[in-house]
Amino acid sequence: MVISFPSLPAAQDRYDSPAYRSILPLRTRNSSGSVILVDGVTRPHAATDILSPATRPAAGA
C-alpha cells in the first residue's frame, strides 16, 4: 500500500497522531509489514512506475 502525504513531517505527524494510534492495533494484530517513509519523491509518480512492463497496467487503465 502506498499513501502520499504533502511532506515527510505531515506523514510523521499522521503516524504519531492519536487517531492513527487508536486504530494501529487493528493493523498490527491482523497483518505484518513495514512502514517506510520516503522523502523527496517527485511528481508525477505512481506506485506502478516500478513494475516491470509485463505487470504494469496498460496506459489509461
N, C-alpha and C positions, 0 to 999 in steps of 0.2 A: 504494500500500500504506500502510495506517495501522497503527501499532503504539502501544499505550498503555503508559505507564510510570507508576509511582506519583508521580513528581516529575520536575522538569527535571534536577536533579542525577543522579537514577538513570538517565535517558536518556543524559546526557553520559558517565556512568561506563561504561555499556554500549558506547557508541560508541568510547570510548577504551580499552576492555578488550583484553587480549592475545587473548582468544578471538575477539572480533569482528575485530580487526586481522588475525588469521591467515586469516580467510575473506574479508576485504574484496576482495582481488584477484579472487575469483570473480565478485563483483558488478561491479566496475569494468571488467573485461575483457569482460564479456558483456552489459552494459546501460548505459544512460545515464540520468541523473536527478539529482535534488537531494535532499539531506537537509534537512528543515525541522523544527526543534524548536519546538513551541508550548507556552508555559507558561500555565496557567490555564484550560484548557477544563473546564467544569463538567460534572458527571454529572447526569442521564444524557445521554449524547451518543453518537450513532452517526455514522460517516463518511457514511452515506447521508442524513443530515439536510440536507446542502447540495444534494442533487439536486433537479431540478425535479420537479413531480408526475408528469410524463409518464415519467420514468425511475426514479422511486423505487419500490422493491419494495413490493408490497401488504402491508398490515398483517398480521402473523402469518406472513409468508412466510419 
